[in-house]
C-alpha cells in the first residue's frame, strides 16, 4: 500500500468522438486557418531545418506540417479522421506534405525514419499514451526530437476549457516520456498568441 497520489491522467479526453462528417470538414477548415501559429511555434522549438523529416501526430488538415515544409523539411502528417484528411489533401498537393491515416499508437512509418515528432494539442486525446510514446520512440532516429504542446488549463476547468493540461498533467506526461526511454525531458511554458501552453520536449537517445 502506498500513500503516493496517482499521477494525473494526461489523456483525459481519450473518449472524444473525434471529427467526422460535415462537422469534421468544418472543423478542418477552421484548423487550416488557425493552426499556423502552432506550427510556427513547433518549428521554432524543434529547430526544424531542411535536413529534417517531421512527423505530425494528429495533424488535422496538416497546417502545422506545412510550416515544416516552409523550412525545407520533409513532413508527414498522421491523422485518424477521414474528414480532416480530405480537407488536408486539398492543401497538401501544393505543400508537399504527405498525409497518412493512422493514430499515435500505430504510426504508419518505418523504424528510425523521422528526426522530429510533434503532437500539438492531441496527446490529451490519445487512447493509449504509453503505446503512443513507444511508437514515437520507434520512428525517431537516434538524436531525434519529441515535442508535445498542450493548452494550459485550470484544474477545475470543464467542457471545452478542459482540453489541455494542468501543470501537474504536463509533469506527468514528462515522466511518461522518461519511462518510455526519452532523455533530456523538459517542461516549459510558452506563449501561443494570447494563450499560454505547455511544451514538453525530449530526445530519443
N, C-alpha and C positions, 0 to 999 in steps of 0.2 A: 504494500500500500504506500502511495506517495502523496505528499501534500502539494506537490508542484502543480500549478494550474495548467490546464490543457492549452496547447498552442492555438491561437486564433485560426479559424478556418479562412483560408485565403481564396478559396473558390466558392464563396458563399452564394453565388448566383449560378451555380452549375446546372440548376434545373430550369434556367431561362429557356423559353421555347424557341429562341433563335429568330432568324429573319427569313420569311418565306412569302411567296405570293406577291400580290400587288404592294402590300405594306413593306415587304423586303426590298422591292425595287425602289420605292420612295425613299426608304432609309438609306439605300446605297447611293442614291443621287445626292442626298444631304451629306453623307460621309465623303463623297467625292469632292465636295466643296470645302468641308470643314476639316478634313484630315491632313491637309498640307502642313499645318503648324506642327502637328505631332510628328510628321515625317521629318521636318527640318530639325526638330529637337533631337530625334533619334540619330539622324545623320551626324549632328554635332557631337553628341555624347559618345558615339562609337567611332568617330573619326573616319568615316567612310571615304575611300579613295577608289580610283579606277581598278585597283588590284583586287577588290572585294567581290565576293558573292554573298549577297544579303538574302536571308530567308525571313519573311514577314509572316508570323503565325497568327492566323485570324485576321487576314489582311483586308477584309471587307472588299470594296471595289478596287483596292490596290493603290490608293492615293499615296500612302507613306512609301511604298515600294518604288513608286515613280520618282520620289525625291532622291532615292539612292541612285537611280539611273541618271539623274541630272549631274551627279558627281562622276559619272563614267562607270559606275559599278554595274555588275550583273545582278538582277533581282528576281527572286521567285516568291510569289505570294501564295500562301496556302489558306484555304477558306472552306468551311463546311457548307455554307449557304449557296445554293444554286442561283438564287436571285442576286446575291452580291456579285457572284462570278459573271453573271450575264451582263450586268452593268459594267463591271471592271474590264471585261474583254473589249468593250467599245473603245475604251481609252488605251488599252494595252497594245493595240496594233501600232500606235504611234510612238509609244514609250519604250517598247522592247521588253517590258515586264512579262515574265512567264507566270501564268495563273494556273494553279492546280487545286482540284477538290481534295479536301482531307482535313483532318483535325490534328491537334497538338500531340495526341497520343500515338499517332501513326503517320509521321511525316513522309510523303512520297518522294524521298530523296535518298541518294546513296550515302554510305558512311563517309565522314570527313570531307564532305563536298561543299561546305559553307565556311565562310570566315566570320560571319556575324549572323546572329539570330535575334530577331525582335519579337516582342509580344506587347503591343501597345493597346492598353485598356481591354485586354482579353483574358488574362490569367484568371480573373475572378469568375470567368465563365467555364474554364476548363473542367471537364468531368473528372479527370484524374491528374492532379498536379505532379505527383511523383512520376507517372508514366510520361507526361509531357516534358519534364526536365530530363528524363533518361533519353528521350528522343532528341532533344536539343543537344545533349552531350554527344550523342551518336553522330549526328550530321555535322557537327562542328569539327573542323580540323584543329590539331593542337595549336594553341595560341588564339583560337577563335573567341569572339566576344559574345556574351549574352546580355540582353537588355530587356527589362520589363518595366513598363511605365503604367502607373495607375493614378487616377484622380485621388487627391486627399479628401477623405470623408470623416465626418464626426462619428464617434462610437454609437451615438443614439440616432443616427440617420436612418430613415426608412424610405421605401419606394425607390424611385429613380435616384434620389440623392445618396443612396447607399451603394451605388455602383462605383466601386473604387476600393481603396484600402485605408484603414486607420493606420496610425504609426505602428501599432502592435502587429497588424497583419503584414505590413511591409517587412518588419523584422522577422516575422515567422517565415515569410517566403525566402528571405535571405538565408535563414537556417536550412530550409529545404534545399536550396542551391548547394550549400556546403555538403549536405548529406548526399547529394547526387554526384559529388565529385568535382564541383567547380571551386575555383580558388579566387583569391583577391576580391571577395564579395563585398560590395559596398552599398549602403543605402543613403541616398541623397534626396534633398528637397529641391525641386526645380520649379520655375515659373513657366507656365504654358498659357500665354495670353493673360487673361485675368484670373486664371486658376493656378493653384499650387498642386503639383503632382509629386508622387514618389517615383524615383528612378532607382531600380536595383540593377546593378551591373556586376558582371563576373566574367572570369576567364576559364576556358577549357584547357587544362594543363596538357 
